[in-house]
């Protein structure tokens, strides 16, 4: 079984999601990047785009309007300017 990584998605108003997941893909300033447990420490700006979380075969997406990501080997925190669940955009 693959190791999970803790993921927090925070907007200016509140904590939107706090969950352990298999993988998170974020829209970094230089392009999309996938984050798994054991990732090298990194701080990156984020551009507008989709955050994609994969957990036990389930795919969950949020649209963000930009922000910052702080990544460590055990956790990723995304501070989004605005985050909207993909299901609300359809």
N, C-alpha and C positions, 0 to 999 in steps of 0.2 A: 504494500500500500504506500502510495506517495505521501511525502510529508506535506502538511498544510502550512499556509502562511496566514497570519492574522491580517485582516483588511478593515480599515476604518474609512468611511466616506463622510466628510464633514462639509456642510454648507455654512454660510454666515449665520443662519438662523438656528441650526441644530445639527446633531449627529444623525445622519440619515441611515447609516448601516454600519454594523460592527459584527464581523463574521470571520470564521476561519474558512479559507477556500483553497482549492488546488492551484489556481493560477489567476492572475489579474493582468489584463492588457490595458495600457493607458496611452493617451495621445500625447507623447512627449514633444518638446519643441522641435526635435530633429526627426520625428516620425514615431510611429507606434512602437511600444516596447512591451514585451511579456515579462512578468515578474513571477518567479517561483520561489519557494523556500530556499534559503541559502544564497540569495542574490547579493551581490556586492553592495555595500552602502552607497547611497546616491541621493542627491537632491536635484530635482528638475522642475523647470516651469512646464506647464501643460497648456496646450492650445485647445481650441474648441474641438470636440469630437466625442467618440463613444468610449466609455469604460466598459469592458467586458469581463465578467467574473465567471469562471468555470468551477463548479463544485459538484462532485459526484455525478458528472454527466449533465447537470443542469446549467444552463447558460442564462445569466442575468445581465442586463445592460442598462446603463444610464448615459444620457447625453449631458456633457458638461460644457460650460462656456469659457473654460480656462481655469487656471489655478496653479497649484504646486503639488508635487509628490515628494514625500520623504520615505525612502526605502532603506530597510535594514535586512539582515539575513532572516529575521523572524517576523517582520511586520512591514506593511505598507500603509501609509496614511496619505489620503488625498484631501487637500483643502481646496474645494471647488468654489469658484465665484457664484455659480448656479448649477444645480444638478436636477435633472428631470428624468424619472423612470421612463425607459423606452416605451413601455406599454401605454403611457399617457400621451405619447407623440403620434400614435397610430390612429 
